[in-house]
Amino acid sequence: MKNLLLICMLSISSLMAQKPEVYSGQIDILPIEASAYIAPRNVYVWLPDGYDPKISYSVLYMHDGQMLFDANTTWNKQEWGVDEVLSGLMAEGKMQPCIVVGVANIPSIRHYEYAPQKAFSYLDEEDFELLSTHQQSRSFEPDSLRADNYLRFLVEELKPMIDKQYSTLSDQAHTFIAGSSMGGLISMYAMCEYPQVFGGAACLSTHWPGLFQVENNPVGAAFLHYFEEHLPAPGNNRWYFDFGTATLDAIYEPYQQQADAILQAAGYNATNWTTMKFEGDDHSENAWKGRLSYPVLFLLGKE
């Protein structure tokens, strides 16, 4: 109880965080102070230049919301550059009109909220004993996992709020979700759990291993097993995956190849799935900013 109280106190203080400045469009901050599913935090809603309530917009939900718009307000002085990239693509007429809803993370519980919760049912007792030897294994204690509640917040609380407050196309075909690293995992999990809500997922530098090492680590196999058994049938959902080759991204390719084989075996093809490899890209917001146009155009590009 004390730990939860501390998290809530820290989260409430984070609601006072500096408002990001954007290159184009505008940012609305929605403080989430009372939720049945998550601790308090900010939600950042980006509206493009010329936002018009008479026009209906697609919606891209993104994780790690405080990292998306302004490097001056982030812990590592990097950002995704969402406003620059999307405003440029819209101005060029290459993508659908879109708003972005960035949900802030809480660093102390980020792994708890982003790790695909149901995937841990594929681990046996020996696997959990093996995990106990890993320094990061606390993130995956069954009683600590919160991804199911995080997704319920997105689907049951946040999406209805966004659709009511803004002029959106609320159907599945115009609702997308995206993130990187653990955010890539929770994006995958979101579309597997709610394929009727999200029409597409962009999973950049997906952290398939779960931990930060490959040896004696059963978590990645569990995530892939879950993905194989819960993958929506091809038809109404689109998948974008990618990875770099430097720093943490250097360990992802074998896992992504297994995920690609699962997608291919299920009948996905170039019309509804792509995986891209970026030589030399590292595991950073700067790298994701540099290639953000690829998932955006794959999911929201105009024909």
C-alpha positions as CSV (number, residue, x, y, z in Angstrom):
1,M,0.0,0.0,0.0
2,K,2.8,2.4,0.8
3,N,4.5,1.7,-2.6
4,L,1.2,2.4,-4.4
5,L,0.7,5.6,-2.4
6,L,4.2,6.7,-3.3
7,I,3.6,5.9,-7.0
8,C,0.4,8.0,-6.9
9,M,2.1,10.9,-5.2
10,L,4.9,10.9,-7.7
11,S,2.4,10.5,-10.6
12,I,0.3,13.5,-9.4
13,S,3.4,15.6,-9.2
14,S,4.3,14.6,-12.7
15,L,0.9,16.1,-13.9
16,M,2.5,19.5,-13.3
17,A,5.3,18.7,-15.8
18,Q,6.3,21.3,-18.3
19,K,4.1,21.5,-21.4
20,P,5.9,20.4,-24.5
21,E,6.4,23.0,-27.2
22,V,5.7,21.9,-30.7
23,Y,7.0,22.7,-34.2
24,S,3.4,22.8,-35.6
25,G,-0.1,22.2,-34.4
26,Q,-1.0,22.4,-30.7
27,I,-0.8,20.3,-27.6
28,D,-3.7,19.7,-25.2
29,I,-2.8,18.2,-21.9
30,L,-5.4,16.0,-20.3
31,P,-4.5,15.2,-16.7
32,I,-5.8,11.7,-15.8
33,E,-6.3,12.1,-12.0
34,A,-9.0,9.4,-11.4
35,S,-9.0,6.1,-13.3
36,A,-10.3,2.7,-12.3
37,Y,-7.3,1.1,-14.0
38,I,-4.1,3.2,-13.9
39,A,-2.2,5.6,-11.6
40,P,-2.5,9.4,-12.4
41,R,-0.5,10.8,-15.3
42,N,-0.8,13.2,-18.3
43,V,-2.2,12.4,-21.7
44,Y,-0.8,14.7,-24.5
45,V,-3.2,15.3,-27.4
46,W,-1.5,16.7,-30.5
47,L,-3.8,18.5,-33.0
48,P,-2.4,19.3,-36.4
49,D,-2.3,22.9,-37.8
50,G,-5.8,23.9,-39.0
51,Y,-7.5,21.4,-36.8
52,D,-11.2,21.7,-37.7
53,P,-14.0,20.3,-35.6
54,K,-16.0,19.9,-38.9
55,I,-13.5,17.4,-40.2
56,S,-13.2,13.9,-38.7
57,Y,-9.7,12.7,-37.9
58,S,-8.0,9.3,-37.6
59,V,-6.4,8.7,-34.2
60,L,-2.9,7.4,-33.4
61,Y,-2.5,6.3,-29.8
62,M,1.1,6.3,-28.6
63,H,2.9,5.2,-25.5
64,D,5.7,7.1,-23.6
65,G,3.8,10.2,-24.3
66,Q,6.2,12.6,-22.6
67,M,8.9,11.5,-25.1
68,L,7.1,12.4,-28.3
69,F,7.2,16.1,-28.9
70,D,9.8,18.3,-27.2
71,A,13.4,17.3,-26.4
72,N,13.7,20.2,-24.0
73,T,11.2,18.4,-21.6
74,T,12.5,14.8,-21.9
75,W,15.0,13.1,-19.5
76,N,17.5,12.3,-22.3
77,K,17.0,15.4,-24.4
78,Q,15.7,13.4,-27.3
79,E,12.2,13.2,-28.9
80,W,10.2,11.3,-31.5
81,G,9.5,14.6,-33.5
82,V,5.9,13.4,-33.9
83,D,4.6,17.0,-34.7
84,E,7.4,17.6,-37.3
85,V,7.0,14.3,-39.1
86,L,3.2,14.1,-39.2
87,S,2.7,17.7,-40.1
88,G,5.1,17.4,-43.0
89,L,3.4,14.3,-44.3
90,M,-0.1,15.8,-44.0
91,A,1.1,19.0,-45.7
92,E,2.4,16.9,-48.6
93,G,-0.9,15.1,-48.8
94,K,0.7,11.7,-48.2
95,M,-1.4,10.7,-45.1
96,Q,-4.8,10.9,-43.6
97,P,-5.7,13.9,-41.3
98,C,-4.7,12.5,-37.9
99,I,-4.5,13.5,-34.2
100,V,-2.0,11.8,-31.8
101,V,-2.8,10.8,-28.3
102,G,0.3,10.3,-26.3
103,V,-0.1,8.5,-22.9
104,A,2.7,9.3,-20.5
105,N,4.5,6.5,-18.8
106,I,5.5,6.3,-15.2
107,P,9.1,5.2,-15.2
108,S,8.9,3.1,-12.0
109,I,6.1,0.9,-13.3
110,R,6.7,1.1,-17.1
111,H,7.7,-2.5,-17.4
112,Y,4.7,-3.7,-15.3
113,E,2.3,-1.8,-17.6
114,Y,3.9,-2.7,-21.0
115,A,4.8,-6.4,-20.6
116,P,2.1,-8.6,-22.3
117,Q,0.4,-9.9,-19.2
118,K,-1.3,-13.0,-20.6
119,A,2.0,-14.2,-22.2
120,F,3.3,-15.2,-18.8
121,S,0.8,-18.1,-18.6
122,Y,3.2,-19.8,-21.1
123,L,6.0,-19.9,-18.5
124,D,6.2,-23.0,-16.3
125,E,7.6,-23.3,-12.8
126,E,11.1,-23.9,-14.0
127,D,11.0,-20.8,-16.2
128,F,10.0,-18.7,-13.3
129,E,12.8,-20.1,-11.2
130,L,15.2,-19.2,-14.0
131,L,13.8,-15.7,-14.2
132,S,14.4,-15.3,-10.5
133,T,18.1,-15.2,-11.2
134,H,17.8,-12.2,-13.5
135,Q,18.2,-8.7,-12.0
136,Q,15.3,-7.4,-14.0
137,S,12.9,-10.2,-13.1
138,R,10.9,-8.2,-10.6
139,S,9.3,-6.5,-13.5
140,F,7.7,-9.8,-14.4
141,E,6.3,-11.0,-11.0
142,P,2.8,-12.1,-11.8
143,D,1.2,-10.0,-9.1
144,S,2.9,-6.9,-10.4
145,L,1.9,-7.1,-14.0
146,R,-0.5,-4.3,-15.1
147,A,-0.8,-4.5,-18.9
148,D,-4.4,-5.7,-18.9
149,N,-5.5,-2.8,-16.8
150,Y,-3.4,-0.4,-18.9
151,L,-5.2,-1.6,-22.0
152,R,-8.6,-1.3,-20.3
153,F,-7.8,2.3,-19.5
154,L,-7.0,2.9,-23.2
155,V,-10.1,1.2,-24.5
156,E,-12.8,1.8,-21.8
157,E,-11.8,5.2,-20.5
158,L,-9.4,7.1,-22.7
159,K,-10.8,6.3,-26.2
160,P,-14.4,7.3,-25.3
161,M,-13.1,10.5,-23.8
162,I,-11.1,11.3,-26.9
163,D,-13.9,10.5,-29.3
164,K,-16.3,12.7,-27.3
165,Q,-13.9,15.7,-26.9
166,Y,-12.4,15.7,-30.4
167,S,-13.7,15.2,-33.9
168,T,-12.6,11.7,-34.6
169,L,-13.2,8.8,-36.8
170,S,-13.9,6.3,-34.0
171,D,-14.1,3.1,-36.0
172,Q,-11.4,0.4,-36.0
173,A,-10.3,1.3,-39.5
174,H,-9.1,4.7,-38.3
175,T,-7.7,3.9,-34.9
176,F,-4.1,2.9,-34.5
177,I,-1.5,2.3,-31.8
178,A,2.2,2.7,-31.8
179,G,5.3,2.5,-29.5
180,S,8.9,1.5,-29.3
181,S,10.8,-1.1,-27.2
182,M,8.5,-2.1,-24.4
183,G,6.0,0.2,-26.1
184,G,6.3,-2.0,-29.2
185,L,5.4,-5.0,-27.0
186,I,2.3,-3.3,-25.5
187,S,1.2,-2.2,-29.0
188,M,1.4,-5.8,-30.2
189,Y,-0.5,-6.9,-27.1
190,A,-3.2,-4.2,-27.7
191,M,-4.0,-5.3,-31.2
192,C,-4.0,-9.0,-30.2
193,E,-6.3,-8.3,-27.3
194,Y,-8.5,-5.7,-29.0
195,P,-8.4,-6.3,-32.8
196,Q,-11.9,-4.9,-33.1
197,V,-10.7,-1.5,-31.6
198,F,-7.3,-1.0,-33.3
199,G,-6.9,-1.4,-37.0
200,G,-3.1,-1.2,-37.1
201,A,-0.1,-1.4,-34.8
202,A,3.4,0.0,-35.3
203,C,5.9,-1.8,-33.1
204,L,9.3,-0.1,-33.4
205,S,12.4,-1.8,-31.9
206,T,10.1,-4.3,-30.3
207,H,11.7,-5.6,-27.0
208,W,10.9,-9.2,-27.6
209,P,13.4,-10.5,-25.0
210,G,11.6,-8.7,-22.2
211,L,14.9,-8.7,-20.2
212,F,18.1,-7.2,-21.4
213,Q,19.9,-10.4,-22.1
214,V,19.2,-13.4,-24.3
215,E,20.9,-16.3,-22.5
216,N,18.7,-18.3,-20.1
217,N,15.8,-16.1,-20.8
218,P,12.4,-17.8,-21.5
219,V,10.4,-14.5,-21.7
220,G,10.9,-13.9,-25.4
221,A,9.7,-17.4,-26.3
222,A,6.6,-16.8,-24.1
223,F,5.9,-13.5,-25.9
224,L,6.2,-15.1,-29.3
225,H,4.0,-18.1,-28.2
226,Y,1.3,-15.7,-27.1
227,F,1.6,-13.7,-30.4
228,E,1.2,-16.9,-32.4
229,E,-1.9,-18.1,-30.5
230,H,-3.6,-14.6,-30.3
231,L,-2.7,-13.1,-33.7
232,P,-5.9,-11.8,-35.4
233,A,-6.7,-13.5,-38.6
234,P,-5.6,-11.5,-41.7
235,G,-8.2,-9.1,-43.0
236,N,-8.8,-6.0,-40.9
237,N,-5.6,-5.4,-39.1
238,R,-2.2,-4.1,-40.3
239,W,1.2,-4.7,-38.7
240,Y,4.4,-2.7,-38.9
241,F,7.6,-4.0,-37.2
242,D,11.1,-2.7,-37.4
243,F,14.5,-2.9,-35.7
244,G,18.0,-1.4,-35.9
245,T,21.3,-3.1,-35.6
246,A,23.2,-1.1,-32.9
247,T,23.1,-1.0,-29.1
248,L,20.0,-2.8,-27.6
249,D,18.5,-3.3,-31.1
250,A,21.3,-5.6,-32.0
251,I,19.7,-8.5,-30.2
252,Y,16.2,-8.2,-31.8
253,E,16.6,-9.7,-35.3
254,P,16.4,-13.4,-34.4
255,Y,13.2,-12.7,-32.4
256,Q,11.7,-10.6,-35.1
257,Q,12.4,-13.3,-37.7
258,Q,10.3,-15.7,-35.6
259,A,7.5,-13.1,-35.3
260,D,7.7,-12.6,-39.1
261,A,7.4,-16.4,-39.6
262,I,4.3,-16.4,-37.4
263,L,2.7,-13.6,-39.5
264,Q,3.6,-15.3,-42.8
265,A,2.2,-18.7,-41.6
266,A,-1.0,-17.0,-40.6
267,G,-1.5,-15.6,-44.1
268,Y,-0.3,-12.0,-43.7
269,N,1.4,-10.4,-46.7
270,A,2.7,-7.1,-48.0
271,T,-0.7,-5.6,-48.0
272,N,-1.2,-5.8,-44.3
273,W,2.3,-6.4,-42.8
274,T,5.8,-5.1,-43.2
275,T,9.0,-5.5,-41.2
276,M,12.0,-3.2,-41.8
277,K,15.6,-3.4,-40.8
278,F,17.6,-0.2,-40.3
279,E,21.3,-0.8,-40.5
280,G,23.2,1.3,-37.9
281,D,20.1,2.5,-36.1
282,D,20.4,2.4,-32.3
283,H,17.8,2.1,-29.6
284,S,16.9,5.8,-29.1
285,E,14.2,8.4,-29.8
286,N,16.6,10.0,-32.3
287,A,16.5,6.7,-34.3
288,W,12.8,6.4,-34.1
289,K,12.3,10.0,-35.2
290,G,14.5,9.3,-38.2
291,R,12.2,6.5,-39.4
292,L,8.8,7.5,-38.0
293,S,7.5,8.3,-41.5
294,Y,7.7,4.6,-42.5
295,P,5.1,3.2,-40.0
296,V,3.0,6.3,-40.3
297,L,2.7,6.0,-44.1
298,F,2.2,2.2,-43.8
299,L,-0.8,2.6,-41.4
300,L,-2.2,6.0,-42.4
301,G,-0.8,6.7,-45.8
302,K,-3.2,7.7,-48.6
303,E,-3.5,5.3,-51.5
